[in-house]
Amino acid sequence: MLTPDRGGPIVSFMANQLPQLDQVFSALADPTRRAIVMRLCAGEASVGELAEPFEMALPSFMKHIHVLETSGLVQSEKSGRVRTCRLSPEALVGAEDWFQHQRAIWEARLDRFEAYVMKLKKERAAARRPSKTTEKTNNKPSKREGT
């Protein structure tokens, strides 16, 4: 849960990033588009080169390229009859920021959980150990035993 004093700017920043972030995650949700992005990590390529490993018509493949371009992950330019695509890694900055923010939230939660578990372990260990006052009262001979 975000605290009121710290939550405002973070929530505001994240709200401003959501449309672009949604587009990036939506584009990467498809295995064909992820494969295109992975191929473009090796360097720019023509649409024909990118489409080669996929068994689909070029117009269908171009729809994937369009989604990647709309999300900002890919840029393309046409020279004559050849359209060349290249990766735009800066589009991933928003996603990376979002992941880092989520990681920080979950690490803090896990740290609090770990502290809670350690506290419970100490309490259980203390409950199992007899206290010194309990030992003294249990070791005293009763008045009836001596008579």
N, CA, C and O of each residue as an XYZ file, in Angstrom:
588
protein
N       0.845     -1.175      0.000
C       0.000      0.000      0.000
C       0.889      1.237      0.000
O       1.861      1.296      0.754
N       0.578      2.204     -0.817
C       1.357      3.429     -0.876
C       0.951      4.358      0.250
O      -0.232      4.496      0.560
N       1.922      4.981      0.850
C       1.605      5.953      1.886
C       1.200      7.258      1.223
O       1.672      7.561      0.127
N       0.320      8.051      1.874
C      -0.177      9.276      1.229
C       0.928     10.248      0.843
O       0.877     10.844     -0.232
N       1.935     10.417      1.711
C       2.970     11.401      1.404
C       3.888     10.942      0.280
O       4.398     11.772     -0.472
N       4.111      9.631      0.150
C       4.989      9.127     -0.904
C       4.210      8.687     -2.142
O       4.772      8.613     -3.234
N       2.915      8.395     -1.975
C       2.125      7.823     -3.049
C       1.791      8.788     -4.171
O       1.736      8.377     -5.330
N       1.569     10.042     -3.869
C       1.109     10.996     -4.868
C       1.992     11.099     -6.091
O       1.528     10.830     -7.199
N       3.257     11.482     -5.930
C       4.106     11.645     -7.112
C       4.327     10.351     -7.884
O       4.378     10.372     -9.114
N       4.459      9.233     -7.191
C       4.691      7.968     -7.871
C       3.464      7.592     -8.685
O       3.573      7.212     -9.851
N       2.292      7.700     -8.059
C       1.059      7.361     -8.753
C       0.868      8.283     -9.949
O       0.473      7.838    -11.027
N       1.150      9.565     -9.755
C       1.017     10.527    -10.846
C       1.966     10.185    -11.976
O       1.569     10.216    -13.141
N       3.220      9.858    -11.658
C       4.202      9.498    -12.676
C       3.754      8.256    -13.421
O       3.802      8.206    -14.650
N       3.316      7.252    -12.669
C       2.906      6.000    -13.295
C       1.655      6.200    -14.146
O       1.535      5.590    -15.208
N       0.728      7.036    -13.704
C      -0.485      7.290    -14.484
C      -0.138      7.929    -15.817
O      -0.770      7.634    -16.831
N       0.862      8.802    -15.823
C       1.287      9.437    -17.070
C       1.947      8.440    -18.008
O       1.924      8.632    -19.223
N       2.533      7.383    -17.470
C       3.235      6.382    -18.266
C       2.324      5.257    -18.754
O       2.712      4.497    -19.642
N       1.124      5.136    -18.191
C       0.280      3.977    -18.469
C      -0.067      3.773    -19.944
O       0.066      2.647    -20.424
N      -0.499      4.779    -20.687
C      -0.846      4.493    -22.085
C       0.334      3.917    -22.880
O       0.162      2.944    -23.615
N       1.502      4.494    -22.744
C       2.689      3.981    -23.446
C       3.063      2.603    -22.915
O       3.405      1.705    -23.685
N       2.999      2.442    -21.613
C       3.322      1.162    -20.984
C       2.351      0.077    -21.445
O       2.762     -1.047    -21.729
N       1.066      0.413    -21.518
C       0.073     -0.540    -22.004
C       0.384     -0.976    -23.423
O       0.272     -2.158    -23.751
N       0.768     -0.048    -24.250
C       1.085     -0.380    -25.639
C       2.310     -1.284    -25.729
O       2.329     -2.229    -26.517
N       3.328     -0.999    -24.928
C       4.549     -1.819    -24.943
C       4.228     -3.239    -24.482
O       4.617     -4.207    -25.134
N       3.515     -3.364    -23.349
C       3.182     -4.699    -22.848
C       2.252     -5.431    -23.809
O       2.390     -6.639    -23.999
N       1.316     -4.723    -24.413
C       0.421     -5.340    -25.382
C       1.199     -5.844    -26.596
O       0.949     -6.942    -27.094
N       2.138     -5.036    -27.063
C       2.958     -5.444    -28.208
C       3.799     -6.667    -27.866
O       3.954     -7.564    -28.695
N       4.338     -6.711    -26.665
C       5.210     -7.821    -26.269
C       4.428     -9.058    -25.820
O       5.019    -10.109    -25.571
N       3.119     -8.937    -25.717
C       2.304    -10.076    -25.287
C       2.212    -11.140    -26.368
O       1.890    -12.291    -26.072
N       2.482    -10.783    -27.591
C       2.364    -11.714    -28.705
C       3.720    -12.370    -28.996
O       4.723    -11.665    -29.114
N       3.772    -13.697    -29.112
C       5.052    -14.376    -29.348
C       5.717    -14.000    -30.679
O       6.944    -13.964    -30.766
N       4.927    -13.725    -31.699
C       5.509    -13.313    -32.980
C       6.221    -11.975    -32.827
O       7.333    -11.796    -33.324
N       5.583    -11.045    -32.144
C       6.199     -9.721    -31.965
C       7.424     -9.800    -31.053
O       8.404     -9.087    -31.269
N       7.371    -10.667    -30.032
C       8.564    -10.842    -29.183
C       9.709    -11.405    -30.003
O      10.857    -10.995    -29.827
N       9.413    -12.340    -30.898
C      10.458    -12.914    -31.757
C      11.045    -11.846    -32.682
O      12.251    -11.829    -32.928
N      10.200    -10.964    -33.189
C      10.688     -9.872    -34.043
C      11.608     -8.959    -33.247
O      12.671     -8.567    -33.730
N      11.203     -8.623    -32.031
C      12.033     -7.758    -31.181
C      13.363     -8.437    -30.886
O      14.412     -7.796    -30.945
N      13.329     -9.730    -30.569
C      14.575    -10.449    -30.281
C      15.486    -10.469    -31.514
O      16.701    -10.319    -31.389
N      14.911    -10.652    -32.680
C      15.718    -10.640    -33.909
C      16.331     -9.271    -34.125
O      17.489     -9.166    -34.530
N      15.561     -8.212    -33.857
C      16.071     -6.849    -34.056
C      17.128     -6.476    -33.017
O      17.847     -5.493    -33.202
N      17.236     -7.233    -31.941
C      18.317     -7.006    -30.966
C      19.672     -7.263    -31.623
O      20.685     -6.693    -31.219
N      19.679     -8.122    -32.635
C      20.925     -8.432    -33.349
C      21.263     -7.378    -34.396
O      22.374     -7.369    -34.927
N      20.330     -6.500    -34.696
C      20.573     -5.454    -35.686
C      19.370     -5.262    -36.590
O      18.437     -6.065    -36.592
N      19.412     -4.187    -37.353
C      18.267     -3.898    -38.215
C      18.125     -4.945    -39.309
O      19.078     -5.637    -39.668
N      16.886     -5.039    -39.835
C      16.594     -6.039    -40.865
C      15.432     -5.553    -41.706
O      14.619     -4.741    -41.264
N      15.368     -6.056    -42.912
C      14.240     -5.719    -43.780
C      13.020     -6.505    -43.330
O      13.142     -7.525    -42.651
N      11.838     -6.022    -43.715
C      10.600     -6.726    -43.377
C      10.635     -8.136    -43.959
O      10.179     -9.080    -43.315
N      11.160     -8.286    -45.144
C      11.264     -9.609    -45.757
C      12.113    -10.553    -44.928
O      11.752    -11.714    -44.738
N      13.243    -10.059    -44.432
C      14.111    -10.887    -43.582
C      13.401    -11.252    -42.280
O      13.495    -12.382    -41.800
N      12.696    -10.281    -41.724
C      11.990    -10.527    -40.462
C      10.851    -11.525    -40.645
O      10.598    -12.356    -39.772
N      10.169    -11.439    -41.780
C       9.003    -12.288    -42.030
C       9.380    -13.718    -42.401
O       8.563    -14.629    -42.266
N      10.600    -13.920    -42.864
C      11.025    -15.226    -43.390
C      10.724    -16.424    -42.482
O      10.207    -17.425    -42.978
N      11.023    -16.372    -41.170
C      10.789    -17.563    -40.343
C       9.315    -17.836    -40.010
O       8.998    -18.883    -39.446
N       8.430    -16.923    -40.346
C       7.024    -17.067    -39.965
C       6.181    -17.527    -41.142
O       6.353    -17.061    -42.269
N       5.285    -18.432    -40.869
C       4.393    -18.933    -41.912
C       3.106    -18.113    -41.890
O       2.077    -18.559    -41.384
N       3.185    -16.904    -42.450
C       2.004    -16.059    -42.567
C       2.176    -15.140    -43.758
O       3.288    -14.885    -44.222
N       1.061    -14.655    -44.233
C       1.084    -13.752    -45.383
C       1.726    -12.427    -44.973
O       1.639    -12.016    -43.815
N       2.360    -11.776    -45.919
C       3.041    -10.509    -45.632
C       2.094     -9.458    -45.060
O       2.500     -8.757    -44.134
N       0.853     -9.296    -45.544
C      -0.040     -8.307    -44.923
C      -0.308     -8.598    -43.439
O      -0.404     -7.671    -42.634
N      -0.428     -9.866    -43.081
C      -0.610    -10.229    -41.666
C       0.638     -9.892    -40.867
O       0.551     -9.390    -39.747
N       1.799    -10.169    -41.446
C       3.059     -9.860    -40.769
C       3.205     -8.352    -40.581
O       3.694     -7.900    -39.545
N       2.790     -7.587    -41.562
C       2.886     -6.123    -41.487
C       2.028     -5.560    -40.353
O       2.347     -4.509    -39.797
N       0.955     -6.247    -40.015
C       0.139     -5.816    -38.873
C       0.961     -5.898    -37.586
O       0.849     -5.033    -36.717
N       1.786     -6.939    -37.467
C       2.661     -7.064    -36.300
C       3.686     -5.926    -36.275
O       3.958     -5.347    -35.223
N       4.238     -5.620    -37.425
C       5.202     -4.515    -37.507
C       4.518     -3.214    -37.111
O       5.106     -2.397    -36.403
N       3.300     -3.015    -37.554
C       2.554     -1.794    -37.228
C       2.334     -1.676    -35.717
O       2.502     -0.596    -35.151
N       1.963     -2.763    -35.071
C       1.764     -2.749    -33.620
C       3.070     -2.378    -32.916
O       3.072     -1.581    -31.977
N       4.171     -2.957    -33.372
C       5.476     -2.652    -32.769
C       5.866     -1.188    -32.988
O       6.452     -0.555    -32.109
N       5.538     -0.662    -34.161
C       5.826      0.748    -34.433
C       4.956      1.660    -33.579
O       5.445      2.655    -33.044
N       3.686      1.337    -33.444
C       2.762      2.140    -32.642
C       3.195      2.179    -31.178
O       3.065      3.204    -30.509
N       3.705      1.064    -30.695
C       4.162      1.007    -29.297
C       5.477      1.749    -29.098
O       5.866      2.037    -27.966
N       6.160      2.056    -30.192
C       7.451      2.732    -30.100
C       8.630      1.798    -30.002
O       9.770      2.253    -29.911
N       8.383      0.484    -30.019
C       9.478     -0.479    -29.898
C      10.308     -0.597    -31.171
O      11.493     -0.924    -31.116
N       9.687     -0.333    -32.308
C      10.361     -0.494    -33.597
C      10.153      0.760    -34.438
O       9.082      1.368    -34.431
N      11.196      1.126    -35.156
C      11.112      2.205    -36.154
C      11.436      1.581    -37.503
O      12.258      0.671    -37.606
N      10.777      2.086    -38.526
C      11.091      1.573    -39.854
C      11.167      2.737    -40.829
O      10.577      3.798    -40.625
N      11.908      2.498    -41.884
C      11.978      3.487    -42.959
C      12.023      2.742    -44.275
O      12.568      1.644    -44.383
N      11.435      3.373    -45.261
C      11.347      2.744    -46.570
C      12.347      3.397    -47.502
O      12.428      4.623    -47.586
N      13.103      2.576    -48.197
C      14.052      3.049    -49.196
C      13.761      2.266    -50.471
O      14.118      1.095    -50.597
N      13.106      2.938    -51.408
C      12.680      2.243    -52.621
C      11.568      1.282    -52.268
O      10.529      1.691    -51.751
N      11.777      0.005    -52.544
C      10.759     -1.003    -52.245
C      11.060     -1.778    -50.958
O      10.323     -2.694    -50.593
N      12.135     -1.411    -50.280
C      12.559     -2.163    -49.077
C      12.277     -1.339    -47.822
O      12.714     -0.193    -47.707
N      11.542     -1.938    -46.887
C      11.289     -1.325    -45.583
C      12.227     -1.985    -44.583
O      12.204     -3.202    -44.398
N      13.049     -1.167    -43.945
C      14.016     -1.659    -42.964
C      13.546     -1.279    -41.566
O      13.123     -0.146    -41.332
N      13.621     -2.223    -40.646
C      13.189     -2.013    -39.259
C      14.394     -2.054    -38.322
O      15.373     -2.763    -38.557
N      14.286     -1.281    -37.272
C      15.308     -1.307    -36.228
C      14.626     -1.132    -34.874
O      13.558     -0.528    -34.770
N      15.250     -1.660    -33.870
C      14.724     -1.605    -32.511
C      14.905     -0.205    -31.936
O      15.915      0.449    -32.197
N      13.933      0.254    -31.157
C      14.021      1.510    -30.419
C      14.022      1.180    -28.934
O      12.969      1.178    -28.297
N      15.189      0.903    -28.381
C      15.234      0.443    -26.989
C      14.730      1.476    -25.984
O      14.353      1.107    -24.872
N      14.713      2.756    -26.345
C      14.230      3.770    -25.405
C      12.759      3.572    -25.059
O      12.296      4.053    -24.024
N      12.023      2.870    -25.914
C      10.613      2.578    -25.613
C      10.493      1.639    -24.413
O       9.450      1.597    -23.761
N      11.538      0.899    -24.126
C      11.512     -0.035    -23.003
C      11.851      0.635    -21.675
O      11.728      0.008    -20.622
N      12.272      1.885    -21.705
C      12.649      2.584    -20.470
C      11.462      2.665    -19.514
O      11.617      2.440    -18.314
N      10.284      2.983    -20.034
C       9.098      3.054    -19.181
C       8.784      1.715    -18.546
O       8.430      1.655    -17.368
N       8.908      0.638    -19.313
C       8.664     -0.701    -18.776
C       9.718     -1.053    -17.728
O       9.406     -1.634    -16.689
N      10.945     -0.700    -18.010
C      12.026     -0.969    -17.048
C      11.780     -0.214    -15.743
O      11.956     -0.775    -14.662
N      11.374      1.052    -15.834
C      11.055      1.836    -14.633
C       9.914      1.192    -13.854
O       9.948      1.117    -12.626
N       8.899      0.728    -14.590
C       7.756      0.093    -13.944
C       8.197     -1.168    -13.210
O       7.788     -1.399    -12.072
N       9.038     -1.994    -13.862
C       9.535     -3.211    -13.222
C      10.380     -2.891    -11.988
O      10.263     -3.569    -10.967
N      11.217     -1.878    -12.072
C      12.035     -1.509    -10.918
C      11.165     -1.040     -9.751
O      11.433     -1.365     -8.594
N      10.129     -0.277    -10.068
C       9.211      0.182     -9.028
C       8.499     -1.013     -8.389
O       8.379     -1.084     -7.166
N       8.026     -1.952     -9.217
C       7.361     -3.152     -8.692
C       8.320     -3.991     -7.862
O       7.939     -4.524     -6.819
N       9.552     -4.111     -8.313
C      10.550     -4.876     -7.561
C      10.778     -4.253     -6.185
O      10.858     -4.967     -5.185
N      10.880     -2.929     -6.131
C      11.090     -2.249     -4.852
C       9.918     -2.493     -3.902
O      10.117     -2.738     -2.712
N       8.711     -2.427     -4.429
C       7.523     -2.678     -3.605
C       7.559     -4.103     -3.052
O       7.358     -4.309     -1.855
N       7.816     -5.087     -3.919
C       7.785     -6.472     -3.480
C       8.961     -6.827     -2.584
O       8.813     -7.651     -1.681
N      10.115     -6.231     -2.808
C      11.247     -6.486     -1.913
C      10.958     -5.945     -0.527
O      11.295     -6.586      0.469
N      10.332     -4.762     -0.445
C       9.968     -4.198      0.858
C       8.944     -5.098      1.546
O       9.040     -5.338      2.750
N       7.970     -5.594      0.794
C       6.961     -6.502      1.369
C       7.614     -7.785      1.863
O       7.300     -8.264      2.953
N       8.509     -8.336      1.076
C       9.176     -9.575      1.491
C      10.076     -9.345      2.698
O      10.184    -10.220      3.557
N      10.722     -8.188      2.781
C      11.540     -7.861      3.953
C      10.669     -7.787      5.209
O      11.047     -8.301      6.262
N       9.499     -7.142      5.094
C       8.582     -7.061      6.241
C       8.076     -8.447      6.622
O       7.952     -8.762      7.805
N       7.783     -9.277      5.617
C       7.320    -10.636      5.880
C       8.402    -11.449      6.582
O       8.120    -12.178      7.533
N       9.641    -11.320      6.111
C      10.758    -12.031      6.733
C      10.925    -11.603      8.187
O      11.144    -12.443      9.060
N      10.823    -10.301      8.452
C      10.946     -9.802      9.825
C       9.823    -10.368     10.697
O      10.050    -10.725     11.853
N       8.629    -10.446     10.145
C       7.487    -10.992     10.879
C       7.707    -12.473     11.193
O       7.442    -12.913     12.312
N       8.185    -13.238     10.220
C       8.442    -14.664     10.425
C       9.519    -14.851     11.490
O       9.391    -15.723     12.350
N      10.570    -14.049     11.441
C      11.634    -14.147     12.447
C      11.089    -13.827     13.838
O      11.462    -14.474     14.816
N      10.208    -12.834     13.927
C       9.590    -12.470     15.207
C       8.764    -13.644     15.736
O       8.830    -13.968     16.921
N       7.983    -14.281     14.850
C       7.186    -15.432     15.263
C       8.072    -16.584     15.732
O       7.756    -17.241     16.724
N       9.172    -16.833     15.033
C      10.088    -17.908     15.434
C      10.665    -17.645     16.818
O      10.767    -18.553     17.642
N      11.041    -16.394     17.063
C      11.587    -16.048     18.383
C      10.535    -16.218     19.467
O      10.830    -16.724     20.549
N       9.309    -15.797     19.180
C       8.228    -15.929     20.163
C       7.935    -17.396     20.457
O       7.722    -17.762     21.612
N       7.921    -18.237     19.431
C       7.669    -19.668     19.631
C       8.811    -20.326     20.401
O       8.586    -21.163     21.274
N      10.031    -19.937     20.065
C      11.183    -20.498     20.784
C      11.140    -20.075     22.247
O      11.440    -20.873     23.135
N      10.771    -18.835     22.498
C      10.681    -18.348     23.883
C       9.544    -19.053     24.619
O       9.661    -19.316     25.816
N       8.462    -19.357     23.937
C       7.332    -20.039     24.575
C       7.676    -21.486     24.913
O       7.133    -22.027     25.876
N       8.550    -22.123     24.160
C       8.944    -23.510     24.414
C       9.909    -23.629     25.587
O       9.902    -24.625     26.310
N      10.740    -22.603     25.768
C      11.709    -22.625     26.875
C      10.981    -22.334     28.185
O      10.240    -21.356     28.281
N      11.188    -23.168     29.178
C      10.570    -22.850     30.477
C      11.280    -21.651     31.095
O      12.500    -21.513     31.005
N      10.503    -20.809     31.708
C      11.115    -19.626     32.344
C      11.783    -20.055     33.643
O      11.499    -21.136     34.158
N      12.665    -19.220     34.175
C      13.410    -19.549     35.394
C      12.477    -19.617     36.592
O      12.683    -20.441     37.483
N      11.468    -18.778     36.632
C      10.522    -18.821     37.762
C       9.711    -20.101     37.717
O       9.375    -20.645     38.768
N       9.387    -20.594     36.545
C       8.643    -21.847     36.417
C       9.504    -23.007     36.883
O       9.005    -23.911     37.553
N      10.812    -23.002     36.535
C      11.711    -24.073     36.952
C      11.830    -24.114     38.470
O      11.814    -25.196     39.057
N      11.949    -22.954     39.119
C      12.108    -22.911     40.581
C      10.864    -23.439     41.280
O      10.969    -24.176     42.261
N       9.692    -23.070     40.787
C       8.476    -23.532     41.450
C       8.254    -25.010     41.197
O       7.699    -25.697     42.055
N       8.663    -25.516     40.063
C       8.487    -26.939     39.777
C       9.494    -27.799     40.529
O       9.211    -28.967     40.794
N      10.658    -27.262     40.882
C      11.705    -28.041     41.567
C      11.581    -27.995     43.090
O      12.292    -28.735     43.771
N      10.704    -27.154     43.651
C      10.529    -27.070     45.112
C       9.811    -28.316     45.594
O       8.817    -28.733     44.999
N      10.305    -28.910     46.667
C       9.565    -30.050     47.224
C       8.274    -29.548     47.863
O       8.231    -28.461     48.439
N       7.243    -30.345     47.752
C       5.975    -29.920     48.354
C       6.044    -30.168     49.863
O       6.841    -30.978     50.335
N       5.206    -29.467     50.598
C       5.183    -29.583     52.045
C       4.737    -30.977     52.464
O       5.185    -31.473     53.498
N       3.904    -31.597     51.723
C       3.380    -32.913     52.056
C       4.430    -33.995     51.845
O       4.426    -34.997     52.560
N       5.344    -33.812     50.867
C       6.339    -34.831     50.601
C       7.289    -35.003     51.772
O       7.744    -36.112     52.054
N       7.586    -33.917     52.445
C       8.557    -33.956     53.553
C       7.976    -34.519     54.828
O       8.758    -34.915     55.692
N       6.701    -34.588     55.017
C       6.126    -35.039     56.279
C       5.856    -36.493     56.348
O       5.370    -36.984     57.367
